[in-house]
Amino acid sequence: MSEFRLICEIEPPMRPDLRHARHQIGVLAPVADSFLIPDNHIGRATVSSIAVAHEVAAMGGRSIACLNSRDRNLLGFRRDLLTAAAYGVDQFLFVRGDAPSVGQRTSQLTVRTMIEAARRATDEAAFEGVAPFRVGVTAALGRGFPAWKRDADFVLTQVSYSVEALLRWREANPTELPVYVGVMVLASVGMAKRLAATIPDIEIPDELVRRVADDPAAGVAAACEQVLALRESGACDGVHLVPVSRFREVAAVLERTL
């Protein structure tokens, strides 16, 4: 098992203004080993994840640019790889993507074909001198881990509020790939309802929902406790932390405790 690492997800800009993204990066930098930049978050258009990943590098950090198959055909994906190579962005998370709020899926690409295309790209003359890209995939806790996903370089698991559920998935799906388990701050009771309605197999403890209803800061405390418990377990390589709007509070707690 490698050194425990913290991948912090930031909220991507939905307007042509990077100030809030830069603020999140600056606040979380003392505790984050790298930053995950979502792509057209929750089915709505955002500033390119590759462009924001370039901003992370400009601020001295490491990044993982998320790219979804929903919005791309093969030519558009090749454009993204060329852009990433030009910007020095070399790590990706490939996902299927949430249902779009406007338009339809292109359906030409899948996560599997994106992995294959990314592997082939750096062998081509157009990418001469570019090191192979590192690519990650996601894993749902209620399912197995298919063989083709083992061709990736790292894995991010589905968000869960149960350390036990994460550890059960880890035990049932052994892999040599680095595994970063999903932890998300529960910011409100309304958020709990939305997550339960949209994420299959997620279990949000009633006690946590009650605590958050009484004190919104309880969601921050619970997420940070979960990060520490996972680190102590030694069963994963790190955490993919989604602090949502509570990134300031999360950074303050983790800076004291990690």
C-alpha positions, 0 to 999 in steps of 0.5 A: 500500500502506497502513502495515503493520499487525499484527492480533493474535488472542486466545484467547476466554474459554470461561468467564464470566471476562474476566481472561485476555482482558484480560491478553492484550490488555494484553501485546500492546497495545504491538505490536498495531494491533488485536485479532481476537476469535474467535467460538465458537472451534474449534466450542466456546462462548465469551464473545461476540466482541462483548462481548470487543471492547467490553472491547478498546475499554474498554482503549483498543484497536481490535478486529475481532469475528469472527461465524460463519454457522454459529450464526446465523439472520437474526434472531440476526444482526440482534441481534448488529448491534444489540448491536455498534452499542450497544457501538460495535463497528464492525468484523467478520470474517465466517466460515463457522465450524468444525464445531460440537462440540455441535449442528448448523449453522443453515445459514440464513446464509452469509458472503455473506448476512451481508455483504449484511445488514450493508450494508443494516442501517445504512440502516434507521431502527433504526440511525439515526446508526450509521456503516456497518460495516466487514466482512472476509472470509477467503481460502484459499490453495489457491483463487481469490478470488471476486468477491462477496468483493470487496464486503468492506472487508478480507481475512485470508488463511489461515494459512501457514508459507511466505512464498512461498506467501502471496506467490504467492496475493497475486500470483495474486489482485490486489485493492485491498482491504487484505490481512492474511496469516495467521501462526501460532506453531507451539507444538508437534509435536502442534499441527503434526499437528492443523493438517495434519489440519484446514487444507486446503493448509497446508504446515508445513516439516519443518525447522520441526517439528524445530526446535520439537521440540528447542526450543518457543521456535523456533516464536515465533522463526519466526513473528516472522521471518515477520512481518518478512519479510512487512513487508519484502516490501511485498506486503501491508498487514499480518499477522493473527498468531495467537500462541496460548499464546505471546503473552507471548514474541511480544510481547517479540520483536516489541516489540524488532524492529518 
